[in-house]
Structures are given as structure tokens and as C-alpha cells.
Amino acid sequence: MATGGQPGQQTSLGARKIDTRHANLGKSQFPAPGLYLRDELSSIGHTSIVGSAPTPDSVWRTLLQDETQTQALAETLARSPALANAVLALHGDLGAGKTTLVRHLLRALGVQGRIKSPTYTVVEPHEAPWPAAWPDAPSATLNIWHFDFYRFSDPREWEDAGFRELFAQPGLKLVEWPEKAQGAMPPPDADLSLQPMDDHELSRRFTFMARTPLGQQLLEAVRP
């Protein structure tokens, strides 16, 4: 399983406000609320269903023996249309395999070209064709944002960098190091945790914890 190195020296986010209308971010092609998933998901909401004591139904744990199994997990998750407007928080130490999981998920969703880690840019935008297996496509494009908040330290930068606007847009948000943006970032729909096993460098203990009804849909999609 591919792992990344130690991120370098911190750089400022505040000096470069993100313009959510920039072509590289991909202006949203989704319709206004009230069509297909926007209507369905708004009725479900992102209200937390998991408190300090999650229920057995909201948590799934498994062992990923190698990267092939990580890829298979990502491909299974990519089949769920609930991803269209989900916020997924990825947890794990440096080298745990968070970026590897994201890359496999992006490939499974149809993202083409080079997939860069947002370690230095904080956010990398992607576009993919609306998956053919998902019903009632409201757009030809699925918007995806991959965040890495390892360098995030000043809550004021949340507004300065335009992250509020990005999280308010329809699309999939994949967030590494979400704890660094705690208090600024909206609650995730699910927490995905990866923990390397001491006895095997390629094995990972994987935990999926649903925190909203939308997260529960995703959990049911991947749980055997």
C-alpha cells in the first residue's frame, strides 16, 4: 500500500482565497435543491445520528490484507449514489493509507489523469462523469473535492480560503486530517479510519462509522 512522507513546512492559506467559480474547481453542474438526490438528501439531512456511544448498526470493522482489498472496498463504495453529496472524513496516522484509499475511490468513480495529493495545496478538485450505474443523473458531471487539512491551523483561514463555499456546493467531499479543522468543518456523514497492523506492513484495520442517515446508506452499501 502506497504511503506518503512527512509533510513539509507549513504554508499560509490565507494569502490565496479560493474562487469557487474558477474553472479548475469545476463550476457545479448540479441543479438547484429539489431534484433527485438534492431533494432526497435534503429530506434526510446531515443531522448526526451517532453520539458518544455509536450503535453496532452504525459501525463496521474489517481487515484489509493488502492494497488489492483496499481497491475492492473503494470500488464497492463507488457504486452507491449516496456518495453524490457526502462528506467523508478519513482518519489515520501518516502512512496509514488514507490517500491510497481516496485514489482508488476516485479511479472507481471515473476520475482520469493524475491524482495529486492535496498535502501542499490543501484541496484538489476533480470531476468525473456521472456514474452510469446511478439513477436519474441531474448532471453530466460529478464534482469531487479532496481536502488535506494537515497544515490547517488558523480557523480564520476557513473563510479566507473559501472552504465554507466549497462545502456548501453539491458534490463529494473527501477529507484527510479532519481533526485539524474541527469547529470549522461541517460534521461528516461518515468517519473512515485506517490503522496499520504491526505484524504485516500491508494490512490495515479499517473502520467505517456512519454519523448521519446518509452515512448509514453508505455503510450498508459496503458492509457484507
Summary of the structure (lengths in Angstrom):
residues: 224
radius of gyration: 16.7
end to end distance: 22.8
largest distance: 50.1
contacts: 660
relative contact order: 0.25
helix: 30%
strand: 22%
